[in-house]
Amino acid sequence: MCRNVIAAALLAAALLASGCGDDGAEPSGGGTGPEGVPRPLWGIVSGTALDTHELDMMGRARVGTLRQIVLWPEIEPSADDEYDWSKLDPLVAEAAENGIEMLPFVYGTPQWAVGDCLGLDPIACQRIPPLGSEQSKQAWEDFLHDLVSRYGPDGTFWSDDSDEFDPPKLPITKWQIWNEPSSPTFYQPEPSALSYAQLVRISHDAITEVDPDAEIVLAGLFRTPQKGQGEEGGPAGFLTALYAVKGIREDFDAIALHPYASNLDQIVTLFDQVLPVIRDAGDAGTPIWITELGWSSAPPEPNKPLLKGLKGQAKLLTDSFDLLRAKRDEWNLAGVIWYQWKDLAEPVEGCTFCQLSGLIDSAGEPKPAWNAFNKFTGGAAG
């Protein structure tokens, strides 16, 4: 699949929310939904700024997990160890008010930490992981350390009574490292399992220094990365190369996939390819997250397999969620995150399905897929 993706969609609009309120949603995470499925299994990622109404809407719908970009260059734009939490604080608070667990994916390198941008434009420069020097690595480790120190189980955000927030304590305990490292869309100057393993290792050490029980989730791998399949070729090949790095199994707790597919058979095929790699590495007990999955409600067009129309989008959500719920134990699934919450106002260059992949339209009106989603969560679609 060719996507110049969410570099615009997720990166441009990401860090969000304003205000903090409660509209009768659950005060804390957890619980189960239909067929005894744990609430956190069903989740959403948003490529647009979330307001209080939208997060309350998610709470009433019993959304279990909100996957959210944490874009380092936006939070620490200069090398002064000064952080701007103003967009993230209200989002974390409002998610907690609504009983929604956060799954942040920490991504992007500010130019001051990259050093040499290798001739790339500013957005592409952010896709270079902070591994070019000891100073870059240390800056990344410091950022992760302070991020977990704020929002983790012992985070200052939960005990600070000097700010405007007073949510129930629902700390962040899972951290996803980067996004789609098998593709040059998100990993510059080129995808490399060896390089990504280094990033995972230093991230693990920084995060668990603050929270020893934190879960480290690998970045999502999708079936056909833009511009080819990357150095190692597809999720199975990338995981094979990653597992070849000595000791890497000790540095992460969960694997993630982005099984975008034109039909369910392709999702099954992906797991048929990936699961033997995981078993051969002696890692069969490791949970798997699907941290992006979705289809567009745009009318179908030839050679655009993720465009399904309004009814087709809802049907594929239902069919894929039925499949994943049935395979939850066999595939050791920890969570399924729909991409995405809300339609985008503008097209995304190179991504034909992104604009209309939301569960609600750009005006905030629910689509048939939103009603389908609620049947799995046991929530209220209104």
PLY file of the C-alpha trace (Angstrom):
ply
format ascii 1.0
element vertex 382
property float x
property float y
property float z
element edge 381
property int vertex1
property int vertex2
end_header
0.00 0.00 0.00
1.39 3.35 -0.99
0.85 5.93 1.73
2.66 9.12 2.33
0.65 8.83 5.38
-0.12 10.33 8.54
3.00 12.41 8.47
0.33 14.93 7.68
-2.67 13.33 9.34
-1.34 12.13 12.66
1.64 14.44 12.88
-0.09 17.63 11.93
-3.04 17.44 14.27
-1.86 15.31 17.00
-1.46 16.49 20.50
-4.79 17.99 21.20
-7.65 18.24 23.48
-8.92 21.17 25.42
-10.91 21.35 28.62
-11.73 18.60 31.02
-15.15 17.36 31.99
-17.33 14.37 32.67
-20.59 13.37 31.07
-21.53 10.27 33.00
-18.77 8.02 31.62
-16.94 5.47 33.70
-14.52 6.99 36.23
-11.79 4.44 35.60
-10.52 2.00 32.99
-11.08 -1.72 32.87
-14.18 -3.86 32.79
-15.44 -6.10 30.04
-17.75 -5.76 27.09
-19.84 -8.15 25.02
-18.69 -11.80 25.17
-16.46 -10.99 28.13
-13.87 -9.12 26.03
-11.73 -6.76 28.17
-12.61 -3.14 27.49
-9.05 -2.12 26.47
-9.14 -4.55 23.51
-11.11 -2.13 21.33
-9.45 1.20 20.66
-9.16 4.21 18.38
-6.35 6.39 17.07
-7.11 9.98 16.14
-5.51 12.12 13.46
-7.44 15.22 14.50
-7.50 17.35 17.62
-9.92 15.93 20.17
-12.27 18.11 22.18
-14.11 17.35 25.42
-17.33 16.40 23.62
-15.53 13.86 21.45
-13.73 12.25 24.38
-16.99 12.09 26.33
-18.53 10.45 23.26
-15.74 7.87 23.30
-16.30 7.34 27.01
-20.03 6.63 26.54
-19.09 4.24 23.77
-16.72 2.41 26.12
-13.70 2.92 23.91
-11.00 1.05 25.80
-7.75 2.40 24.41
-6.77 5.71 22.81
-3.59 5.44 20.79
-2.03 8.88 20.62
1.05 10.32 19.01
3.48 12.05 21.36
5.55 14.15 18.99
8.85 15.00 20.61
9.61 18.07 18.41
6.34 19.70 19.47
6.86 19.11 23.18
10.56 20.00 23.31
11.22 22.25 20.31
14.56 23.54 21.61
17.46 22.07 23.55
16.65 23.82 26.82
15.03 20.95 28.73
11.80 22.98 28.73
8.64 21.07 27.86
5.28 22.20 26.52
2.68 19.82 27.98
-0.23 22.17 27.25
-1.78 19.96 24.57
-1.07 16.61 26.16
-2.18 17.39 29.73
-5.89 17.96 28.93
-5.98 14.92 26.67
-4.55 12.62 29.34
-6.92 14.10 31.93
-10.01 13.78 29.76
-9.15 10.21 28.74
-8.83 9.31 32.42
-12.17 10.98 33.19
-13.75 8.70 30.61
-12.02 5.51 31.69
-9.95 5.28 28.50
-6.44 3.87 28.72
-3.77 5.74 26.77
-1.33 4.02 24.44
1.10 6.75 23.33
3.43 6.21 20.42
6.47 8.39 20.97
7.80 9.63 17.67
9.92 12.22 15.91
13.26 13.89 16.52
13.63 17.68 16.77
16.24 19.07 14.42
18.42 20.22 17.31
18.70 16.58 18.39
19.12 15.09 14.90
22.24 17.03 14.04
22.71 16.23 10.36
19.39 16.14 8.47
21.12 14.56 5.46
19.53 17.09 3.09
15.99 16.13 4.09
13.22 18.69 4.51
12.16 19.55 8.08
9.30 17.01 8.22
11.42 14.20 6.82
14.23 15.19 9.18
11.94 14.39 12.11
11.78 10.79 10.85
15.46 10.23 11.56
15.71 8.40 14.89
17.90 10.02 17.56
20.81 7.63 17.16
23.38 9.72 15.30
25.42 10.71 18.34
25.68 10.10 22.05
24.13 13.53 22.57
21.10 12.55 20.44
20.62 9.32 22.34
20.92 11.06 25.68
18.39 13.71 24.66
15.88 11.01 23.67
16.46 9.12 26.91
16.00 12.31 28.93
12.74 13.06 27.14
11.36 9.57 27.76
12.48 9.70 31.36
10.63 12.97 31.93
7.57 11.83 29.95
7.11 8.73 32.11
7.91 10.74 35.24
4.94 12.94 34.37
2.28 10.46 33.22
3.40 7.08 34.58
2.18 5.38 37.78
4.20 7.71 40.01
3.84 10.65 37.66
3.65 14.20 38.91
0.60 14.83 36.72
-1.51 12.69 39.03
-0.34 14.33 42.25
0.02 17.98 41.19
-2.76 20.01 42.77
-1.54 23.32 41.40
-3.00 22.88 37.90
-6.59 22.87 36.65
-6.83 19.09 36.29
-8.09 16.64 38.86
-8.84 13.43 36.97
-9.10 9.97 38.49
-5.70 8.33 38.41
-5.34 6.26 35.24
-1.59 6.32 34.58
0.06 5.41 31.31
1.72 2.02 31.61
2.31 1.12 27.95
4.60 3.01 25.58
4.92 2.36 21.85
8.30 3.23 20.38
8.14 5.07 17.05
5.84 4.24 14.12
6.17 1.86 11.16
9.97 1.50 11.21
9.94 -0.90 8.25
8.97 1.95 5.93
10.85 5.09 4.82
7.58 6.97 5.30
8.40 7.05 9.00
11.98 5.88 9.31
14.80 7.80 7.62
17.28 7.70 6.03
16.22 4.07 5.42
14.44 1.32 7.34
16.72 -0.90 9.37
15.84 -3.54 11.94
19.31 -3.19 13.45
18.89 0.56 13.88
15.38 0.15 15.25
16.59 -2.45 17.74
19.04 0.12 19.07
16.22 2.64 19.48
14.05 0.07 21.29
16.89 -0.85 23.62
17.71 2.67 24.78
13.98 3.47 25.04
13.36 0.42 27.22
16.18 1.37 29.55
15.03 4.98 29.90
11.37 4.11 30.49
11.89 1.23 32.91
14.34 3.27 34.95
11.29 5.33 35.95
8.62 2.60 35.80
10.11 -0.92 36.06
6.73 -2.44 35.24
6.13 -0.39 32.09
5.26 -2.33 28.93
7.28 -1.50 25.82
5.32 -1.99 22.60
7.11 -2.26 19.27
6.08 0.11 16.49
3.41 -1.18 14.13
4.51 -3.00 10.97
2.26 -2.97 7.95
1.98 -5.28 5.00
3.43 -3.32 2.10
5.42 -0.25 3.15
5.54 2.70 0.80
8.37 2.61 -1.76
8.72 -1.15 -1.45
9.03 -3.35 1.58
12.02 -1.80 3.27
15.40 -3.36 3.84
14.13 -6.58 5.44
10.93 -7.04 3.44
7.53 -7.07 5.10
6.57 -7.60 8.74
7.80 -11.20 8.92
11.16 -10.30 7.41
11.57 -7.25 9.60
10.76 -9.24 12.74
13.18 -11.97 11.68
15.96 -9.41 11.40
14.94 -7.78 14.67
15.00 -11.07 16.59
18.48 -11.71 15.19
19.75 -8.89 17.40
21.14 -10.56 20.50
19.11 -9.97 23.64
16.42 -7.84 21.97
13.63 -10.00 23.39
14.39 -8.54 26.80
13.75 -5.00 25.58
10.10 -5.19 24.54
6.87 -6.66 25.87
4.53 -6.59 22.87
4.63 -6.67 19.08
2.44 -4.44 16.87
1.05 -4.87 13.38
-0.85 -2.63 10.96
-2.67 -5.21 8.82
-4.26 -2.91 6.25
-5.82 -5.23 3.72
-8.43 -5.30 0.99
-10.06 -8.37 2.56
-9.93 -10.59 5.63
-7.94 -13.33 3.91
-4.98 -10.96 3.69
-5.15 -10.36 7.44
-5.10 -14.11 8.08
-2.18 -14.51 5.68
-0.20 -11.85 7.54
-0.61 -13.69 10.83
0.27 -16.96 9.10
3.55 -15.32 8.10
4.34 -13.55 11.35
3.38 -16.09 14.01
5.99 -18.71 12.97
8.71 -16.05 13.19
7.63 -15.20 16.72
7.45 -18.87 17.73
10.84 -19.66 16.18
12.34 -16.84 18.23
11.01 -18.49 21.40
8.67 -15.56 21.93
5.26 -17.16 21.45
3.92 -15.74 24.70
4.44 -12.13 23.63
1.16 -10.23 23.04
0.37 -8.69 19.68
-1.30 -5.32 19.27
-3.01 -4.25 16.08
-2.31 -0.55 16.48
-3.87 0.50 13.17
-6.60 -1.12 11.08
-9.20 0.56 8.92
-10.97 1.23 5.66
-12.35 4.36 4.01
-16.01 5.20 3.48
-15.17 6.86 0.16
-16.92 5.26 -2.82
-14.99 2.28 -4.21
-12.62 2.95 -7.10
-10.49 0.62 -9.22
-7.00 -0.06 -7.81
-7.89 1.59 -4.49
-8.63 -1.45 -2.35
-9.21 0.35 0.95
-12.09 2.47 -0.38
-15.29 0.63 0.52
-18.18 3.12 0.78
-20.19 3.83 3.92
-21.85 0.42 4.15
-18.71 -1.41 3.06
-16.63 0.32 5.74
-19.10 -0.71 8.43
-19.27 -4.26 7.13
-15.50 -4.67 7.09
-15.24 -3.28 10.60
-17.82 -5.84 11.72
-16.25 -8.72 9.82
-12.67 -7.92 10.86
-13.60 -7.39 14.51
-15.54 -10.66 14.47
-12.46 -12.40 13.09
-10.08 -10.79 15.57
-12.35 -11.49 18.53
-12.57 -15.13 17.48
-8.79 -15.34 17.03
-7.97 -13.33 20.16
-6.54 -16.26 22.12
-4.96 -18.10 19.19
-3.19 -14.95 17.99
-2.54 -13.62 21.50
-4.13 -10.28 20.69
-3.85 -7.55 23.31
-5.74 -4.83 21.46
-7.23 -3.66 18.16
-7.02 0.05 17.27
-9.22 1.45 14.52
-7.70 4.05 12.22
-9.21 6.55 12.70
-11.65 8.47 14.87
-12.78 11.29 12.57
-12.66 12.07 8.87
-10.07 14.64 7.88
-11.06 17.96 6.37
-8.50 17.65 3.57
-7.00 14.79 1.57
-3.63 13.37 2.61
-1.11 13.30 -0.20
-0.26 9.75 -1.19
-2.92 8.18 1.07
-6.18 7.63 -0.78
-7.99 6.04 2.16
-6.90 8.31 5.03
-9.30 11.23 4.60
-12.56 9.31 5.03
-11.42 6.48 7.31
-13.12 7.97 10.38
-15.93 6.51 12.46
-17.52 9.95 12.43
-17.49 12.43 9.58
-15.63 15.74 9.58
-18.71 17.50 10.96
-18.83 15.12 13.91
-21.80 13.06 12.73
-21.59 9.28 13.33
-21.21 7.02 10.32
-22.54 3.45 10.08
-19.11 2.20 11.14
-19.50 4.00 14.49
-22.66 2.05 15.22
-20.84 -1.15 14.24
-17.93 -0.28 16.56
-20.30 0.19 19.51
-21.76 -3.27 19.08
-18.35 -4.67 20.02
-17.70 -2.33 22.93
-21.21 -2.52 24.36
-21.32 1.26 24.41
-23.79 3.93 23.40
-23.31 5.18 19.85
-24.95 8.55 20.40
0 1
1 2
2 3
3 4
4 5
5 6
6 7
7 8
8 9
9 10
10 11
11 12
12 13
13 14
14 15
15 16
16 17
17 18
18 19
19 20
20 21
21 22
22 23
23 24
24 25
25 26
26 27
27 28
28 29
29 30
30 31
31 32
32 33
33 34
34 35
35 36
36 37
37 38
38 39
39 40
40 41
41 42
42 43
43 44
44 45
45 46
46 47
47 48
48 49
49 50
50 51
51 52
52 53
53 54
54 55
55 56
56 57
57 58
58 59
59 60
60 61
61 62
62 63
63 64
64 65
65 66
66 67
67 68
68 69
69 70
70 71
71 72
72 73
73 74
74 75
75 76
76 77
77 78
78 79
79 80
80 81
81 82
82 83
83 84
84 85
85 86
86 87
87 88
88 89
89 90
90 91
91 92
92 93
93 94
94 95
95 96
96 97
97 98
98 99
99 100
100 101
101 102
102 103
103 104
104 105
105 106
106 107
107 108
108 109
109 110
110 111
111 112
112 113
113 114
114 115
115 116
116 117
117 118
118 119
119 120
120 121
121 122
122 123
123 124
124 125
125 126
126 127
127 128
128 129
129 130
130 131
131 132
132 133
133 134
134 135
135 136
136 137
137 138
138 139
139 140
140 141
141 142
142 143
143 144
144 145
145 146
146 147
147 148
148 149
149 150
150 151
151 152
152 153
153 154
154 155
155 156
156 157
157 158
158 159
159 160
160 161
161 162
162 163
163 164
164 165
165 166
166 167
167 168
168 169
169 170
170 171
171 172
172 173
173 174
174 175
175 176
176 177
177 178
178 179
179 180
180 181
181 182
182 183
183 184
184 185
185 186
186 187
187 188
188 189
189 190
190 191
191 192
192 193
193 194
194 195
195 196
196 197
197 198
198 199
199 200
200 201
201 202
202 203
203 204
204 205
205 206
206 207
207 208
208 209
209 210
210 211
211 212
212 213
213 214
214 215
215 216
216 217
217 218
218 219
219 220
220 221
221 222
222 223
223 224
224 225
225 226
226 227
227 228
228 229
229 230
230 231
231 232
232 233
233 234
234 235
235 236
236 237
237 238
238 239
239 240
240 241
241 242
242 243
243 244
244 245
245 246
246 247
247 248
248 249
249 250
250 251
251 252
252 253
253 254
254 255
255 256
256 257
257 258
258 259
259 260
260 261
261 262
262 263
263 264
264 265
265 266
266 267
267 268
268 269
269 270
270 271
271 272
272 273
273 274
274 275
275 276
276 277
277 278
278 279
279 280
280 281
281 282
282 283
283 284
284 285
285 286
286 287
287 288
288 289
289 290
290 291
291 292
292 293
293 294
294 295
295 296
296 297
297 298
298 299
299 300
300 301
301 302
302 303
303 304
304 305
305 306
306 307
307 308
308 309
309 310
310 311
311 312
312 313
313 314
314 315
315 316
316 317
317 318
318 319
319 320
320 321
321 322
322 323
323 324
324 325
325 326
326 327
327 328
328 329
329 330
330 331
331 332
332 333
333 334
334 335
335 336
336 337
337 338
338 339
339 340
340 341
341 342
342 343
343 344
344 345
345 346
346 347
347 348
348 349
349 350
350 351
351 352
352 353
353 354
354 355
355 356
356 357
357 358
358 359
359 360
360 361
361 362
362 363
363 364
364 365
365 366
366 367
367 368
368 369
369 370
370 371
371 372
372 373
373 374
374 375
375 376
376 377
377 378
378 379
379 380
380 381
